[in-house]
Amino acid sequence: MTEAWMKWHGLVSEQSESGQNVAAFCEERGLRAWQFYEWKKRLRESEAAKFVEVQIASPAEPVRPAGARSSAIEIRLKGGRNLVVEPGFDAGHLRAVLAVLEPGA
């Protein structure tokens, strides 16, 4: 990511969380509203175009029958998505997956 990309990603996130409309946000920070909208569009389009390769591995242990109690953790993500993490997960791998699924979180 370029420095400009990171700058505008931060500004777009900040505006969204601020509760201010774009005009007020830009005026307060000395930004041009048209430029803000252009970057917001670029960022949205780039995020929509991301694809992540996923490989499914065979389970290391037998699959539990439906209704069996599990010590897995279910993480609820934006957009109604869920991620189930089984015991013994790799924390670094989980951080990488979450960074892709929930950028900026």
N, C-alpha and C positions, 0 to 999 in steps of 0.2 A: 504494500500500500504506500502511496506517496504521502508526503507531508500535507499537501492540500486536501487529499482524500480524507485523511484522518481528521484534519481541522473541520471540514464540512460535515463529516459524520458526527463529530461531537456537537457542532452547532445545531444540526437537525434534531439530534436526540435531546439537547438542552431545550430547544424551543418546544418540542412535543411535551416534555415533562413540566415546562414552566406554566402552562395554562394560558399563555399569552397568544394573541393572534400573530401571524407572521409579520404584518406591518408594524405592530408595536415592538415586537422582538427585534426586528431589523433596525428600526429607528433608534432604539435604545443602544444598540451596539455599532451603529454607523455602517450597517450593511445595506446593500441594494436588494430590495425584495425580489426583483426578477432573477438576480443571481442566486439568491437563496432557493427559489423555486426550481431553477435549473439544476442545482446540485441535489436537491431533494429528489427530483425525478431520476437523475443519474444513479443515486444511491439505491433507490427503490428498484430500478430496473436491474441493477447488478445483483442485488440480493435475490430477486426473483429468478435470475438465470443460473444460480449456483446449483450444481449437482454434486452429490457426494456418493462415491462408490461404496457400496456396502457388501461385505462378504458374510455369508451365514455359515457358521461353524456347527459341526455336529455337537450336541450336548455332551458334556463330559460325564454326566451322571444321568440315570434314567429320568424321563419326564414324569413329574408327579401327576397322579390322577386328578381329575377335576374335583375341586372342593377340598383337596388336601391343603393343610396349613403350610404357608411358606414364610421364611424370614426375609424375603426380598423386600426391597424398598421401592415404592412407586413414586416417581417424580412427575408432577403435573406441569406441563409446559404451556406456553401461550398457544392459542388457537385450538385448544381442546385436545392437544396431543399428550400422551403419557409415555414415560420411559421407565422400564422396570429394571432395577439393578439387583442382581443376585449377590449373596455373600461371596466374599473373595474377589470382588471386582478390583481392577487396576485403577486407582484414583487418577493417575495421569491420563489414562485413556478416557475416563469419564469426563474430565475437564475438556479434553479435545473435542469429544462428541458434543458436549453442551455448548462449546464456543461456536460450533457450526450450526447447531439447532437454534440457539438463542443468542445471536451476536449482540454485544452491548449489555448483556445482563450481568 
